[in-house]
Amino acid sequence: MKKYIILVLVLIFASLYVYFFPYQKNIAVKNTDLYIQKQGIKDNDIKTREIKKDWKMGGYLTTLVLKKQTDLVYEYDFDKRMTAKPYYIDLIIYDDGSGLNSDDSRIKFKSLTHE
């Protein structure tokens, strides 16, 4: 009987692990790719791309540096709870660690809005 209880618990924890990590990351990557595509950013425009789990707020952070704008860092914050945002993504653009106003003329790829 103990073996069955342990087996059931292991299966439950394994299922939760798969749901909360690889599955959620896959959704975040797909939504971020769609968002970037809608902005008009092409794969060959990207210099670096880093995807990290956001342990503090939940969700995933994708950080992009573009080849032609190496001074700006585009940070895409994916969180399924942000239903008011397109693709559940909030975009923040940084210049040397400081967030930029969306009206800044240096920003070539603006944040998307719901249509």
N, C-alpha and C positions, 0 to 999 in steps of 0.2 A: 504494500500500500504506500509506503514511504517513497518508493521508487517512482510511482506514478505521480505523486504530488510534486516531487522534485522535477520530474520531466515536464509536467504542466507549467511549473514556475519558470523553468529554463525557456520553454517555448514562448511564454508570455513576454519575458524580458527580451528575448531575441527579436520578437515581433516589434516590440516597442523601440528597440534600438534601430532596426531597419527603417521604421516609420520616421523616427525623429532625426536621423542623421542622413543616410544616403538618399532616401526618398525626398525629404525636404530640400536637401541640397540640389537634387536634380530639378525640382520645381523652381528653385531660386535661379539656377543657371539658365533654364529655358526662358523664364520671364525676363531676366536681365538681358539675354540675347535678343528677345523680341523688342524690348525697350530701346536697346542700343541701335537695332536695325531701324526702328521708327524714327530715331533721331537722325539717321543718315550716316552713322559712323560705320565704316567698312573695316573688315578684319585687317587689311593692310595699313590702316591708319593707326592701329594700336601698337604702341611701343611695349608697354608692360600691362599685364592683367593679373590681378591677385584676388582670389576668392577665400574669404575667411568666415568661420562661424562667429556670430556676434553673441558671446556668452552673456553679456550684461543685459542686452535688450531683447535678445531672441532674434531669430532670422539669420540672414547672411549678408555680408558686406562684400561688394565687388569693387575693387579699386582699379581705375584705368589711368594710364598716362599715354597721351597721344604723341605721335612722332612730331607733328608740327606745332604742338603746344606743350612742350616739356615742362613749362613752369606751372601749369595747371594740373590738378589732380581731380578726376571725376570719381566721386564715391556714390555707388548705388546701394541703397539700404533696402533689402527685400524683407518684408514682414507681412505675413498673411492677415494680420489684424488691421493693416492700413487699407481698408476697403475704399476709401475716398481717393486713393492714388491710382493712376494707371498702372496696371500689372503689379500692384501692391508694392511699388517702388518709390522711394523718396530719393531724389538726386541732390547732392550737395557738392559744390565745386569749390575747391580750395586753391589758394595761391600762397605758398610758403606757410601753410598751417592756418591761415585765416579764411573763413568762409566768404565767398563773393556774393554780392547782390545779383539777382537774376537779370538786372538791367545793365550789368557791366559789359562794355563793348568788346572785351577780350574773349568772351564766351561765344564760341562758334556753334556749339550744340546745346541748345536750351533744354530746360526741363519740360517734359510733356504734361499736358493737361487733359482731363476727361473731355471727350467730344460729345 
